Amino acid sequence: MGRPLKPARTEQRSPRSRGLDRKSTLGVLRALNREDALVASAVRRQLPQIGRAVDAIVESWQHGGTLYYVGAGTSGRLAVLDAAECPPTFGTPPTMVRALIAGGARALQHAVEGAEDSAANGKRDLRRAGVSRGDVVVGIAASGATPYVLGALEYARRIGAVAVGVTSNPGSPLAKRARIAIAPNTGPEAIAGSTRLKAGTAQKLVLNLLSTAAMVRLGRVYENWMVCVALTNRKLRRRGARILQQAAGVGSRAAEHALRQSGHNLPAALVMLKGGRSAAEAKRALAKAGGNVRKALEAARSAAMQRRKTARTGPISAVPRRRGRPRPR
């Protein structure tokens, strides 16, 4: 009879939370919170790897690529959440960040038994989604051994996409197979094996960092304002007007006027106010800059300065040469 398999770190029992069921409500909360406090430092140690992934994502987007998240269970639900929040937060098309979850849409609300056990399904779903060589695929699995995620990552590598793995087990198959492995070592959970706790929190932090930092690098944020927010309801329109007032240094009337003229396009309204451009000119500047707000603003300011300089000096014209006296023959 062989040795029993040693469980992964995320599956081991934590000595710090023993007797959890005998504690008071406050005692349980303190034990859980004490474990949660370890997550941020575990993620911090992975920042160089996260940075590599962010650079790969930005490069992919700049060439028309897509960021795919692939996960099962809690990992898949967190992936779907992050992908769904990118369009309203950063004004991006839904095709820029996509999420695949084992078991499909039903798995968002219900456990779909056995869905994560098929590597073939992971490959099939990623292939059907249309992943290509210029894309980035982020496989997410706390254990690092979920067949559905491993199958998807193997397919991504085979076609030449950038394969990124997010796991809480550094020595796992997922970490070994990924081109870029992001493995915050969160250790045993307060409730043994419940990776929706520390491992799930680490995944949420990593996904936040990947998508947010990549959007910042892409120019979908100006300074630290969410200037590309989609103004789709009353609350967001009020928020957009406040952001515009602060970012452009104008009063509420000027901000609301610019928003109306731009068709409630917050980046365009900002370029109008700070760059002295019309709505049409601001939109053209943004399109030329690939949606990068700072680049569009710099181009608008440069054009405005050139117009002012031309107005002061007038257009440059050729000065006729003064003819000298004809030489005697």
C-alpha beads as a LAMMPS data file, in Angstrom:
LAMMPS data file: protein, C-alpha beads

329 atoms
328 bonds

1 atom types
1 bond types

-500.0 500.0 xlo xhi
-500.0 500.0 ylo yhi
-500.0 500.0 zlo zhi

Masses

1 110.0

Atoms # bond

1 1 1 0.000 0.000 0.000
2 1 1 1.494 3.361 -1.083
3 1 1 1.793 6.521 0.919
4 1 1 -1.294 8.729 1.166
5 1 1 -1.123 11.728 -1.167
6 1 1 -0.019 14.905 0.556
7 1 1 -2.763 17.505 0.133
8 1 1 -2.017 20.810 -1.568
9 1 1 -1.357 23.759 0.750
10 1 1 -4.855 25.110 0.156
11 1 1 -6.328 21.763 1.277
12 1 1 -4.336 21.403 4.505
13 1 1 -5.704 22.079 7.970
14 1 1 -4.668 25.337 9.629
15 1 1 -3.510 25.101 13.249
16 1 1 -4.538 28.742 13.765
17 1 1 -8.266 28.095 13.425
18 1 1 -8.694 24.818 15.284
19 1 1 -11.753 24.752 17.509
20 1 1 -13.466 27.258 15.228
21 1 1 -16.911 25.769 15.893
22 1 1 -16.506 26.303 19.668
23 1 1 -15.773 30.011 19.389
24 1 1 -18.213 32.867 19.955
25 1 1 -19.459 34.863 16.977
26 1 1 -16.799 37.499 17.595
27 1 1 -14.180 34.779 18.026
28 1 1 -15.090 33.242 14.645
29 1 1 -14.932 36.652 13.006
30 1 1 -11.534 37.392 14.528
31 1 1 -10.159 34.052 13.332
32 1 1 -11.431 34.602 9.774
33 1 1 -10.228 38.208 9.691
34 1 1 -6.797 37.195 10.986
35 1 1 -6.441 34.810 8.049
36 1 1 -7.749 37.382 5.562
37 1 1 -5.057 39.823 6.692
38 1 1 -2.408 37.477 5.229
39 1 1 -3.779 37.711 1.676
40 1 1 -2.602 41.179 0.650
41 1 1 1.042 40.428 1.480
42 1 1 0.861 37.120 -0.433
43 1 1 -0.426 39.013 -3.497
44 1 1 2.194 41.768 -3.025
45 1 1 4.978 39.210 -3.405
46 1 1 3.577 38.359 -6.845
47 1 1 3.573 41.923 -8.222
48 1 1 6.511 41.312 -10.631
49 1 1 4.630 38.392 -12.194
50 1 1 1.390 40.350 -12.272
51 1 1 3.282 43.176 -13.990
52 1 1 4.467 40.803 -16.727
53 1 1 0.894 39.688 -17.301
54 1 1 -0.375 43.291 -17.421
55 1 1 2.225 44.198 -20.068
56 1 1 1.187 41.172 -22.143
57 1 1 -2.492 42.145 -21.868
58 1 1 -1.830 45.754 -22.926
59 1 1 0.247 44.626 -25.905
60 1 1 -2.525 42.240 -26.938
61 1 1 -5.198 44.951 -26.710
62 1 1 -3.074 47.404 -28.682
63 1 1 -3.090 44.895 -31.544
64 1 1 -6.821 44.140 -31.328
65 1 1 -6.521 41.082 -29.066
66 1 1 -8.811 39.804 -26.324
67 1 1 -8.250 38.931 -22.665
68 1 1 -9.897 35.604 -21.784
69 1 1 -10.485 34.413 -18.223
70 1 1 -11.137 30.690 -17.700
71 1 1 -12.263 29.185 -14.402
72 1 1 -14.610 26.799 -12.595
73 1 1 -16.762 27.269 -9.502
74 1 1 -15.739 30.269 -7.374
75 1 1 -12.805 31.008 -9.687
76 1 1 -15.096 31.107 -12.712
77 1 1 -17.646 33.331 -10.980
78 1 1 -14.952 35.817 -9.974
79 1 1 -13.722 35.789 -13.578
80 1 1 -17.209 36.529 -14.920
81 1 1 -17.595 39.355 -12.390
82 1 1 -14.340 41.051 -13.414
83 1 1 -15.092 40.737 -17.133
84 1 1 -18.636 42.076 -16.690
85 1 1 -17.442 45.161 -14.804
86 1 1 -14.904 46.322 -17.419
87 1 1 -17.331 47.833 -20.001
88 1 1 -19.260 50.066 -17.560
89 1 1 -16.131 51.070 -15.625
90 1 1 -13.756 51.699 -18.521
91 1 1 -16.090 52.194 -21.487
92 1 1 -14.669 49.187 -23.347
93 1 1 -16.500 46.856 -25.752
94 1 1 -17.568 43.542 -24.175
95 1 1 -15.271 41.652 -26.560
96 1 1 -12.109 43.049 -24.912
97 1 1 -12.465 40.984 -21.723
98 1 1 -14.353 37.698 -21.843
99 1 1 -14.870 34.988 -19.229
100 1 1 -15.521 31.270 -19.634
101 1 1 -16.860 29.250 -16.713
102 1 1 -17.109 25.467 -16.602
103 1 1 -20.770 24.521 -16.947
104 1 1 -21.740 27.744 -18.714
105 1 1 -24.236 30.342 -17.519
106 1 1 -26.049 27.912 -15.207
107 1 1 -22.858 27.547 -13.144
108 1 1 -23.071 31.212 -12.129
109 1 1 -25.882 30.460 -9.687
110 1 1 -25.821 26.690 -9.276
111 1 1 -23.154 24.065 -8.793
112 1 1 -22.816 22.086 -12.034
113 1 1 -21.393 18.779 -10.857
114 1 1 -18.538 17.383 -12.897
115 1 1 -18.288 20.388 -15.228
116 1 1 -14.763 21.194 -14.079
117 1 1 -13.495 17.628 -14.514
118 1 1 -13.192 17.713 -18.306
119 1 1 -9.995 19.056 -19.869
120 1 1 -11.554 18.442 -23.288
121 1 1 -14.422 20.802 -22.462
122 1 1 -11.941 23.530 -21.502
123 1 1 -10.225 23.194 -24.875
124 1 1 -13.559 23.055 -26.705
125 1 1 -15.012 26.138 -24.988
126 1 1 -11.892 28.219 -25.616
127 1 1 -11.758 27.134 -29.261
128 1 1 -15.453 27.975 -29.750
129 1 1 -14.882 31.388 -28.164
130 1 1 -12.494 32.140 -31.040
131 1 1 -9.232 32.561 -29.127
132 1 1 -6.275 33.321 -31.380
133 1 1 -2.505 33.732 -31.275
134 1 1 -2.582 37.411 -30.308
135 1 1 -4.808 36.889 -27.244
136 1 1 -4.058 36.412 -23.545
137 1 1 -5.683 33.526 -21.642
138 1 1 -5.732 33.645 -17.830
139 1 1 -6.525 30.287 -16.225
140 1 1 -7.760 30.593 -12.631
141 1 1 -7.811 27.684 -10.159
142 1 1 -7.045 27.825 -6.446
143 1 1 -5.820 24.216 -6.445
144 1 1 -3.970 24.651 -9.730
145 1 1 -5.197 21.225 -10.799
146 1 1 -8.689 21.823 -12.251
147 1 1 -8.841 19.795 -15.515
148 1 1 -11.169 22.270 -17.288
149 1 1 -8.711 25.129 -16.697
150 1 1 -5.641 23.019 -17.524
151 1 1 -7.234 21.914 -20.800
152 1 1 -7.992 25.507 -21.769
153 1 1 -4.465 26.650 -20.905
154 1 1 -2.928 23.786 -22.872
155 1 1 -4.974 24.803 -25.933
156 1 1 -3.950 28.458 -25.479
157 1 1 -0.282 27.510 -25.422
158 1 1 -0.650 25.272 -28.462
159 1 1 -2.040 28.067 -30.642
160 1 1 0.515 30.601 -29.373
161 1 1 -1.648 32.747 -27.066
162 1 1 -0.031 34.052 -23.871
163 1 1 -0.952 31.566 -21.113
164 1 1 -1.222 33.020 -17.594
165 1 1 -2.007 30.921 -14.506
166 1 1 -3.515 32.244 -11.264
167 1 1 -3.377 29.757 -8.378
168 1 1 -2.677 29.594 -4.654
169 1 1 -0.466 26.530 -5.010
170 1 1 2.949 27.544 -6.441
171 1 1 4.005 23.984 -7.311
172 1 1 0.745 23.035 -9.017
173 1 1 0.318 21.839 -12.634
174 1 1 -1.272 25.187 -13.531
175 1 1 1.733 27.135 -12.238
176 1 1 4.118 24.839 -14.120
177 1 1 2.259 24.987 -17.447
178 1 1 1.650 28.733 -17.574
179 1 1 4.063 31.050 -19.375
180 1 1 3.409 33.543 -16.558
181 1 1 2.535 31.992 -13.193
182 1 1 0.877 34.196 -10.551
183 1 1 0.816 32.133 -7.375
184 1 1 0.072 34.003 -4.124
185 1 1 0.789 31.426 -1.440
186 1 1 -2.222 31.958 0.846
187 1 1 -1.687 28.691 2.743
188 1 1 -4.302 26.569 4.529
189 1 1 -7.788 28.016 4.871
190 1 1 -9.536 28.795 8.167
191 1 1 -12.022 26.107 7.135
192 1 1 -9.909 23.334 5.635
193 1 1 -10.377 23.143 1.874
194 1 1 -12.802 26.061 1.520
195 1 1 -10.862 27.944 -1.131
196 1 1 -13.646 30.509 -1.515
197 1 1 -12.006 32.174 1.519
198 1 1 -8.345 33.313 1.351
199 1 1 -7.639 31.806 -2.066
200 1 1 -10.810 33.360 -3.471
201 1 1 -9.924 36.750 -1.976
202 1 1 -6.442 36.509 -3.519
203 1 1 -7.986 35.728 -6.912
204 1 1 -10.272 38.768 -6.657
205 1 1 -7.293 40.996 -5.807
206 1 1 -5.215 39.607 -8.681
207 1 1 -8.027 40.026 -11.222
208 1 1 -8.602 43.595 -9.991
209 1 1 -4.911 44.328 -10.498
210 1 1 -4.734 42.734 -13.948
211 1 1 -7.727 44.487 -15.489
212 1 1 -7.362 47.835 -13.691
213 1 1 -3.625 48.269 -14.265
214 1 1 -3.984 47.228 -17.906
215 1 1 -6.787 49.775 -18.421
216 1 1 -4.666 52.499 -16.803
217 1 1 -1.745 51.655 -19.110
218 1 1 -4.123 51.730 -22.074
219 1 1 -5.182 55.293 -21.198
220 1 1 -8.719 54.494 -20.028
221 1 1 -8.032 56.449 -16.813
222 1 1 -6.993 60.111 -16.577
223 1 1 -4.861 60.919 -13.497
224 1 1 -6.848 58.773 -11.038
225 1 1 -10.315 59.618 -12.341
226 1 1 -12.638 57.032 -13.882
227 1 1 -13.186 59.236 -16.931
228 1 1 -14.342 56.474 -19.287
229 1 1 -17.284 55.408 -17.118
230 1 1 -20.421 54.659 -19.140
231 1 1 -23.083 57.243 -18.166
232 1 1 -25.994 54.844 -18.438
233 1 1 -28.184 55.885 -15.490
234 1 1 -28.944 58.881 -13.271
235 1 1 -26.434 57.918 -10.573
236 1 1 -23.605 57.472 -13.074
237 1 1 -24.473 60.719 -14.896
238 1 1 -24.196 62.605 -11.587
239 1 1 -20.913 60.843 -10.853
240 1 1 -19.625 61.643 -14.344
241 1 1 -20.509 65.334 -13.952
242 1 1 -18.610 65.479 -10.631
243 1 1 -15.569 63.778 -12.167
244 1 1 -15.635 66.178 -15.117
245 1 1 -15.823 69.237 -12.832
246 1 1 -12.808 68.048 -10.841
247 1 1 -10.728 66.853 -13.803
248 1 1 -11.387 69.948 -15.947
249 1 1 -11.508 72.467 -13.077
250 1 1 -14.875 73.907 -14.133
251 1 1 -18.230 74.598 -12.504
252 1 1 -21.340 72.454 -12.745
253 1 1 -22.910 74.487 -15.582
254 1 1 -19.853 74.239 -17.822
255 1 1 -19.535 70.518 -17.104
256 1 1 -23.181 69.771 -17.859
257 1 1 -23.070 71.894 -21.033
258 1 1 -20.005 69.997 -22.306
259 1 1 -21.619 66.661 -21.467
260 1 1 -24.767 67.584 -23.422
261 1 1 -22.745 68.770 -26.414
262 1 1 -20.665 65.578 -26.405
263 1 1 -23.710 63.319 -26.159
264 1 1 -22.803 62.399 -22.575
265 1 1 -19.384 61.163 -23.694
266 1 1 -17.256 61.951 -20.645
267 1 1 -13.787 61.590 -22.273
268 1 1 -14.890 63.809 -25.182
269 1 1 -16.312 66.407 -22.779
270 1 1 -12.987 66.459 -20.905
271 1 1 -10.993 66.975 -24.111
272 1 1 -13.431 69.748 -25.108
273 1 1 -12.974 71.630 -21.835
274 1 1 -9.234 71.120 -21.310
275 1 1 -8.196 71.162 -24.968
276 1 1 -10.481 73.869 -26.316
277 1 1 -11.983 71.611 -28.985
278 1 1 -15.488 71.150 -30.348
279 1 1 -17.343 67.908 -29.628
280 1 1 -16.584 66.554 -33.094
281 1 1 -12.901 67.519 -32.833
282 1 1 -12.628 65.945 -29.364
283 1 1 -14.115 62.682 -30.590
284 1 1 -11.762 62.617 -33.571
285 1 1 -8.790 63.257 -31.269
286 1 1 -9.847 60.372 -29.027
287 1 1 -10.323 58.042 -31.984
288 1 1 -6.876 58.971 -33.326
289 1 1 -5.353 58.334 -29.881
290 1 1 -7.010 54.913 -29.633
291 1 1 -9.182 56.050 -26.741
292 1 1 -6.173 57.167 -24.682
293 1 1 -7.499 60.251 -22.887
294 1 1 -4.129 61.781 -21.972
295 1 1 -2.751 61.397 -25.506
296 1 1 -5.908 62.954 -26.960
297 1 1 -5.599 65.871 -24.540
298 1 1 -1.935 66.410 -25.377
299 1 1 -2.751 66.413 -29.099
300 1 1 -5.628 68.880 -28.535
301 1 1 -3.433 71.236 -26.508
302 1 1 -0.662 71.073 -29.092
303 1 1 -3.115 71.925 -31.878
304 1 1 -4.573 74.806 -29.833
305 1 1 -1.096 76.238 -29.183
306 1 1 -0.282 76.029 -32.882
307 1 1 -3.521 77.853 -33.764
308 1 1 -2.721 80.638 -31.278
309 1 1 0.811 80.948 -32.610
310 1 1 -0.472 81.182 -36.186
311 1 1 -3.042 83.805 -35.172
312 1 1 -0.306 85.985 -33.610
313 1 1 2.272 85.734 -36.384
314 1 1 0.092 85.152 -39.410
315 1 1 0.787 82.525 -42.045
316 1 1 4.360 82.270 -43.267
317 1 1 4.628 83.496 -46.850
318 1 1 7.509 83.635 -49.270
319 1 1 9.374 86.980 -49.229
320 1 1 10.221 88.128 -52.787
321 1 1 13.914 88.645 -53.450
322 1 1 15.071 92.175 -53.957
323 1 1 16.548 92.607 -57.386
324 1 1 19.882 94.322 -57.617
325 1 1 21.055 96.666 -60.390
326 1 1 21.885 94.942 -63.636
327 1 1 25.576 94.498 -64.184
328 1 1 27.063 96.596 -66.974
329 1 1 28.044 94.564 -69.980

Bonds

1 1 1 2
2 1 2 3
3 1 3 4
4 1 4 5
5 1 5 6
6 1 6 7
7 1 7 8
8 1 8 9
9 1 9 10
10 1 10 11
11 1 11 12
12 1 12 13
13 1 13 14
14 1 14 15
15 1 15 16
16 1 16 17
17 1 17 18
18 1 18 19
19 1 19 20
20 1 20 21
21 1 21 22
22 1 22 23
23 1 23 24
24 1 24 25
25 1 25 26
26 1 26 27
27 1 27 28
28 1 28 29
29 1 29 30
30 1 30 31
31 1 31 32
32 1 32 33
33 1 33 34
34 1 34 35
35 1 35 36
36 1 36 37
37 1 37 38
38 1 38 39
39 1 39 40
40 1 40 41
41 1 41 42
42 1 42 43
43 1 43 44
44 1 44 45
45 1 45 46
46 1 46 47
47 1 47 48
48 1 48 49
49 1 49 50
50 1 50 51
51 1 51 52
52 1 52 53
53 1 53 54
54 1 54 55
55 1 55 56
56 1 56 57
57 1 57 58
58 1 58 59
59 1 59 60
60 1 60 61
61 1 61 62
62 1 62 63
63 1 63 64
64 1 64 65
65 1 65 66
66 1 66 67
67 1 67 68
68 1 68 69
69 1 69 70
70 1 70 71
71 1 71 72
72 1 72 73
73 1 73 74
74 1 74 75
75 1 75 76
76 1 76 77
77 1 77 78
78 1 78 79
79 1 79 80
80 1 80 81
81 1 81 82
82 1 82 83
83 1 83 84
84 1 84 85
85 1 85 86
86 1 86 87
87 1 87 88
88 1 88 89
89 1 89 90
90 1 90 91
91 1 91 92
92 1 92 93
93 1 93 94
94 1 94 95
95 1 95 96
96 1 96 97
97 1 97 98
98 1 98 99
99 1 99 100
100 1 100 101
101 1 101 102
102 1 102 103
103 1 103 104
104 1 104 105
105 1 105 106
106 1 106 107
107 1 107 108
108 1 108 109
109 1 109 110
110 1 110 111
111 1 111 112
112 1 112 113
113 1 113 114
114 1 114 115
115 1 115 116
116 1 116 117
117 1 117 118
118 1 118 119
119 1 119 120
120 1 120 121
121 1 121 122
122 1 122 123
123 1 123 124
124 1 124 125
125 1 125 126
126 1 126 127
127 1 127 128
128 1 128 129
129 1 129 130
130 1 130 131
131 1 131 132
132 1 132 133
133 1 133 134
134 1 134 135
135 1 135 136
136 1 136 137
137 1 137 138
138 1 138 139
139 1 139 140
140 1 140 141
141 1 141 142
142 1 142 143
143 1 143 144
144 1 144 145
145 1 145 146
146 1 146 147
147 1 147 148
148 1 148 149
149 1 149 150
150 1 150 151
151 1 151 152
152 1 152 153
153 1 153 154
154 1 154 155
155 1 155 156
156 1 156 157
157 1 157 158
158 1 158 159
159 1 159 160
160 1 160 161
161 1 161 162
162 1 162 163
163 1 163 164
164 1 164 165
165 1 165 166
166 1 166 167
167 1 167 168
168 1 168 169
169 1 169 170
170 1 170 171
171 1 171 172
172 1 172 173
173 1 173 174
174 1 174 175
175 1 175 176
176 1 176 177
177 1 177 178
178 1 178 179
179 1 179 180
180 1 180 181
181 1 181 182
182 1 182 183
183 1 183 184
184 1 184 185
185 1 185 186
186 1 186 187
187 1 187 188
188 1 188 189
189 1 189 190
190 1 190 191
191 1 191 192
192 1 192 193
193 1 193 194
194 1 194 195
195 1 195 196
196 1 196 197
197 1 197 198
198 1 198 199
199 1 199 200
200 1 200 201
201 1 201 202
202 1 202 203
203 1 203 204
204 1 204 205
205 1 205 206
206 1 206 207
207 1 207 208
208 1 208 209
209 1 209 210
210 1 210 211
211 1 211 212
212 1 212 213
213 1 213 214
214 1 214 215
215 1 215 216
216 1 216 217
217 1 217 218
218 1 218 219
219 1 219 220
220 1 220 221
221 1 221 222
222 1 222 223
223 1 223 224
224 1 224 225
225 1 225 226
226 1 226 227
227 1 227 228
228 1 228 229
229 1 229 230
230 1 230 231
231 1 231 232
232 1 232 233
233 1 233 234
234 1 234 235
235 1 235 236
236 1 236 237
237 1 237 238
238 1 238 239
239 1 239 240
240 1 240 241
241 1 241 242
242 1 242 243
243 1 243 244
244 1 244 245
245 1 245 246
246 1 246 247
247 1 247 248
248 1 248 249
249 1 249 250
250 1 250 251
251 1 251 252
252 1 252 253
253 1 253 254
254 1 254 255
255 1 255 256
256 1 256 257
257 1 257 258
258 1 258 259
259 1 259 260
260 1 260 261
261 1 261 262
262 1 262 263
263 1 263 264
264 1 264 265
265 1 265 266
266 1 266 267
267 1 267 268
268 1 268 269
269 1 269 270
270 1 270 271
271 1 271 272
272 1 272 273
273 1 273 274
274 1 274 275
275 1 275 276
276 1 276 277
277 1 277 278
278 1 278 279
279 1 279 280
280 1 280 281
281 1 281 282
282 1 282 283
283 1 283 284
284 1 284 285
285 1 285 286
286 1 286 287
287 1 287 288
288 1 288 289
289 1 289 290
290 1 290 291
291 1 291 292
292 1 292 293
293 1 293 294
294 1 294 295
295 1 295 296
296 1 296 297
297 1 297 298
298 1 298 299
299 1 299 300
300 1 300 301
301 1 301 302
302 1 302 303
303 1 303 304
304 1 304 305
305 1 305 306
306 1 306 307
307 1 307 308
308 1 308 309
309 1 309 310
310 1 310 311
311 1 311 312
312 1 312 313
313 1 313 314
314 1 314 315
315 1 315 316
316 1 316 317
317 1 317 318
318 1 318 319
319 1 319 320
320 1 320 321
321 1 321 322
322 1 322 323
323 1 323 324
324 1 324 325
325 1 325 326
326 1 326 327
327 1 327 328
328 1 328 329
